[in-house]
Amino acid sequence: MKGRDAAACVEPAGEGRVRVNAAGRCFLVAATCPHRDGLLLYGYVNAAKLRITCPLHRSSFDLVTGAVVVGPSDGVLETEELPCPST
């Protein structure tokens, strides 16, 4: 996605989830924002702050806890940290 942090990537993971790689850490998160089901596959990832922002209404979530950092969402994002494959 244009404007995406170069140290991050988001890819489909199946079963309603996406895999987010940011700053050397890997997360499995819900594929849609809990606010209005925006597709997080197209979200902006800030690797430095470990956050993902929904492209629909700009709700931003902490990748570690799933907590809303900013935006209209009042729901928590389902997230799970995974081991990253070694390169």
Backbone as numpy.savetxt, mean C-alpha at the origin, in Angstrom:
# Nx Ny Nz CAx CAy CAz Cx Cy Cz
3.56 2.89 -12.20 2.72 4.07 -12.20 3.60 5.32 -12.20
3.20 6.31 -12.96 3.94 7.57 -13.04 3.95 8.24 -11.66
5.10 8.73 -11.25 5.22 9.41 -9.98 5.47 8.46 -8.81
5.55 7.20 -9.06 5.78 6.22 -8.00 7.21 6.35 -7.50
7.40 6.16 -6.21 8.72 6.18 -5.59 9.58 5.09 -6.23
10.77 5.44 -6.66 11.64 4.48 -7.36 12.06 3.32 -6.46
12.00 3.50 -5.14 12.39 2.45 -4.20 11.21 1.57 -3.82
10.11 1.64 -4.60 8.90 0.90 -4.24 8.24 0.32 -5.48
7.47 -0.75 -5.27 6.64 -1.29 -6.34 5.42 -1.98 -5.74
4.36 -2.01 -6.53 3.11 -2.67 -6.14 2.76 -3.63 -7.26
2.42 -4.87 -6.90 2.04 -5.85 -7.90 0.91 -6.73 -7.39
0.07 -7.24 -8.29 -1.04 -8.09 -7.87 -0.52 -9.34 -7.14
-1.26 -9.76 -6.11 -0.85 -10.95 -5.36 -1.97 -11.99 -5.31
-3.10 -11.71 -5.96 -4.22 -12.65 -5.96 -5.06 -12.57 -4.70
-6.25 -13.15 -4.76 -7.16 -13.22 -3.62 -7.42 -11.87 -2.96
-7.61 -10.82 -3.78 -7.93 -9.51 -3.24 -6.80 -8.82 -2.52
-5.58 -9.12 -2.89 -4.41 -8.53 -2.23 -3.41 -8.02 -3.26
-2.57 -7.10 -2.81 -1.42 -6.66 -3.61 -0.17 -6.78 -2.74
0.94 -6.99 -3.42 2.23 -7.05 -2.73 2.91 -5.71 -2.92
3.37 -5.14 -1.81 4.05 -3.85 -1.84 5.48 -4.05 -1.36
6.43 -3.66 -2.19 7.84 -3.68 -1.81 8.27 -2.23 -1.64
8.75 -1.91 -0.45 9.14 -0.53 -0.16 10.34 -0.51 0.77
11.38 0.16 0.37 12.58 0.34 1.18 13.13 -0.98 1.71
13.13 -2.00 0.87 13.68 -3.29 1.27 12.76 -4.12 2.15
11.53 -3.68 2.33 10.54 -4.43 3.13 9.37 -4.82 2.23
8.72 -5.93 2.55 7.63 -6.44 1.73 6.36 -6.58 2.56
5.24 -6.19 1.95 3.95 -6.23 2.63 2.89 -6.83 1.71
1.96 -7.53 2.30 0.78 -8.02 1.59 -0.39 -7.22 2.14
-1.05 -6.44 1.29 -2.13 -5.57 1.75 -3.39 -5.80 0.92
-4.52 -5.37 1.48 -5.78 -5.46 0.75 -5.64 -4.72 -0.57
-6.25 -5.25 -1.61 -6.14 -4.65 -2.95 -6.96 -3.38 -3.10
-7.93 -3.17 -2.20 -8.78 -1.99 -2.30 -8.77 -1.20 -1.00
-8.93 0.09 -1.13 -8.99 1.00 0.01 -10.28 0.75 0.79
-10.22 0.75 2.12 -11.43 0.54 2.91 -12.43 1.70 2.83
-12.02 2.82 2.28 -12.93 3.97 2.18 -13.96 3.79 1.08
-13.52 3.69 -0.17 -14.44 3.57 -1.32 -13.93 2.59 -2.37
-13.16 1.63 -1.93 -12.67 0.56 -2.81 -11.77 1.04 -3.95
-11.01 2.10 -3.72 -10.03 2.52 -4.72 -8.98 1.43 -4.90
-8.48 1.26 -6.10 -7.53 0.19 -6.40 -6.11 0.59 -5.98
-5.62 -0.06 -4.94 -4.30 0.28 -4.42 -3.17 -0.18 -5.33
-3.47 -1.01 -6.30 -2.48 -1.38 -7.30 -1.96 -0.13 -8.01
-2.80 0.89 -8.10 -2.44 2.15 -8.75 -2.14 3.26 -7.74
-1.98 2.89 -6.48 -1.69 3.86 -5.43 -0.25 4.34 -5.47
0.01 5.43 -4.78 1.36 5.98 -4.65 1.99 5.40 -3.39
3.19 4.88 -3.50 3.91 4.34 -2.35 5.05 5.28 -1.99
5.08 5.70 -0.73 6.18 6.49 -0.20 7.05 5.52 0.59
8.16 5.09 -0.01 9.02 4.09 0.62 9.70 4.64 1.87
10.04 5.90 1.88 10.73 6.49 3.03 9.85 6.48 4.28
8.55 6.71 4.10 7.63 6.75 5.24 6.83 5.46 5.39
7.05 4.49 4.49 6.31 3.22 4.49 4.80 3.47 4.50
4.34 4.20 3.47 2.93 4.52 3.32 2.46 4.22 1.91
1.17 3.92 1.80 0.54 3.80 0.49 -0.66 4.73 0.47
-0.84 5.43 -0.64 -1.93 6.41 -0.78 -2.87 5.96 -1.88
-4.15 5.92 -1.56 -5.17 5.53 -2.53 -5.29 6.59 -3.61
-5.37 6.17 -4.88 -5.47 7.14 -5.96 -6.86 7.77 -6.08
-7.86 7.21 -5.42 -9.23 7.70 -5.57 -9.51 8.95 -4.74
-9.34 8.88 -3.43 -9.63 10.02 -2.55 -8.45 10.42 -1.67
-7.27 9.86 -1.96 -6.02 10.22 -1.30 -5.92 9.84 0.17
-6.63 8.82 0.60 -6.39 8.29 1.94 -5.02 7.64 1.94
-4.24 7.90 2.99 -2.90 7.36 3.09 -2.83 6.44 4.31
-2.18 5.28 4.14 -2.13 4.27 5.18 -0.70 3.88 5.50
-0.45 3.61 6.77 0.83 3.09 7.23 0.91 1.63 6.81
1.95 1.25 6.10 2.08 -0.13 5.63 2.35 -1.12 6.76
2.93 -0.67 7.86 3.25 -1.56 8.97 2.01 -1.87 9.80
1.22 -0.83 10.12 0.07 -1.01 11.02 -1.27 -1.02 10.31
-1.33 -0.46 9.09 -2.60 -0.32 8.38 -3.41 0.89 8.81
-2.91 1.65 9.78 -3.63 2.82 10.30 -3.72 3.91 9.24
-4.82 4.66 9.29 -5.00 5.81 8.41 -4.07 6.92 8.91
-3.28 7.47 8.00 -2.39 8.57 8.34 -3.06 9.90 8.01
-3.74 9.94 6.86 -4.45 11.14 6.43 -5.51 10.72 5.43
-6.56 11.52 5.32 -7.58 11.26 4.31 -8.93 10.92 4.90
-9.90 10.71 4.03 -11.27 10.52 4.48 -11.58 9.12 5.03
-10.71 8.15 4.85 -11.00 6.80 5.33 -11.02 6.75 6.85
-11.96 6.00 7.38 -11.95 5.76 8.82 -11.73 4.27 9.11
-11.43 3.51 8.05 -11.16 2.08 8.20 -9.68 1.80 8.16
-9.29 0.70 8.77 -7.90 0.26 8.79 -7.64 -0.61 7.57
-6.49 -0.45 6.95 -6.10 -1.25 5.81 -5.53 -2.58 6.31
-6.01 -3.67 5.76 -5.45 -4.98 6.12 -4.04 -5.06 5.55
-3.08 -5.35 6.42 -1.69 -5.43 5.99 -0.94 -6.49 6.79
0.04 -7.07 6.15 0.86 -8.10 6.79 2.26 -7.98 6.21
3.26 -7.90 7.07 4.64 -7.85 6.58 5.11 -9.26 6.26
5.79 -9.37 5.13 6.30 -10.65 4.66 7.81 -10.61 4.58
8.44 -11.78 4.63 9.88 -11.78 4.36 10.11 -11.44 2.90
11.11 -10.65 2.62 11.44 -10.31 1.23 12.40 -11.35 0.67
12.18 -11.73 -0.58 13.14 -12.65 -1.19 14.50 -11.97 -1.34
15.55 -12.71 -1.10 16.89 -12.12 -1.27 17.23 -12.08 -2.75
17.95 -11.04 -3.13 18.29 -10.86 -4.54 19.70 -11.28 -4.82
